[in-house]
Amino acid sequence: GEDVEQSLFLSVREGDSSVINCTYTDSSSTYLYWYKQEPGAGLQLLTYIFSNMDMKQDQRLTVLLNKKDKHLSLRIADTQTGDSAIYFCAEILGGSYIPTFGRGTSLIVHP
Amino acid sequence: EPEVTQTPSHQVTQMGQEVILRCVPISNHLYFYWYRQILGQKVEFLVSFYNNEISEKSEIFDDQFSVERPDGSNFTLKIRSTKLEDSAMYFCASSEGQGNEQFFGPGTRLTVL
């Protein structure tokens, strides 16, 4: 069955880069997502990568996918206090439209 | 910008009571979903709903749960006889189509005492 794992907390200094990691078990993933949840708000789709890609860059965000190791990462360059949130990794398996989520990584950005 | 809304933000209930969690999906969306997150655990899929019927459900979504679209705007999750382990954050989501981005509401925190 599918399983998505990510570390629970990450603390970085403002201006540094943040790297949030995620591992998944099912090799039939078609899409891998990163969602962001700010306090009091719902999960918001931040970015995604198709499983046949290795990297996707979108402004300060870089998604890296290592299919061999089933490892996904989200790098946030020049992290700001407004980036403080919970970041969820999720995968979509072939034939499904329902994301399988991890527990979420709480990113804390301090001055 | 249109958004999914959920009420209440926090619901406290006694074990054995029925609760109804309410959601207003984005108006032109056709697919609706419920997820839950028990504290410290993963966000889990409960059910998806399309064309006034359940299109997919997980093993969590047993007979104590039901969903309804009572009118053209609301989408509800009813838990018939709440248990302590139903305490969780419940998220509603909606999407235009089955494979389109799901937009999530802010969640309802359910506490069962």
Interface residues (C-beta under 8 A of the other chain):
Chain A: V4 Y35 G40 A41 G42 L43 Q44 L45 F88 A90 Y97 I98 P99 T100 F101 G102 R103 G104
Chain B: E3 V4 Y33 Y35 G40 Q41 K42 V43 E44 F45 S48 E56 F91 A93 Q98 G99 E101 Q102 F103 F104 G105 P106 G107
